[in-house]
Amino acid sequence: MSYSKKHIDKNEVHEPMAAYITTDSVTSFYSLLTGVNPGKASSDFDVLRLARQGLPKKVLTTLAQKISLTLQELAGIMHINERTLQRYDDDTVVKTEYAEKAVELARLYTRGQEVFGSMDKFKRWMKTPSHVFKGEAPVSLLDTSIGFDLVLRELGRIEHGVFA
C-alpha cells in the first residue's frame, strides 16, 4: 500500500451529513422586521436580499412602534434627519444603509427578547440608564456599530450570569 493511500484512509470522516441551522431567531427577527412569518424559507440570505433591496418607510416606522422607539430615536439611530424621514411616503424605499440598521435593530431586539424572556422586559432594560454604560441607557448607544456591540456583549454577560 502506498503512502498516499494510507494518508487518505486516515483522514476520512465517517460522520453523517447534517445541517446545523437554527431558524427560530432568523424567523423571529425577520417577522419583527417585516411583520410576515416566512416559515422555513427564511435564512440569512433572505435577510441579505431584504437589506440590499432596501425597506419601505412603513417597515421602519412599524419596527420602531414594535420596539417602542420614537421617530426621533429611530432617526438618530439611522443617522437620518427626522424631518426627512417624516417626508418620505410610506411606500418609499429608503436607502440600503437604513435597511441595514433596521436589520441590526431587529436582530438586537430579538436577541434581547431571548435573553430576557419577554420583549417588554428587554424594552424597559434598553431605556434604563446603567452603570455598565457609564450612566447611559443602552438605546442611546445604538447610533454606532460599537454601541451595538457593547449592548450585544452585555446581553451575553447577562445570559451567562456575569454581572461585573
Helices and strands as residue ranges (DSSP letters): H 3-10, H 24-34, G 39-41, H 44-53, H 57-66, H 71-78, H 82-87, H 96-116, H 119-127, G 131-133, G 138-141, H 145-159
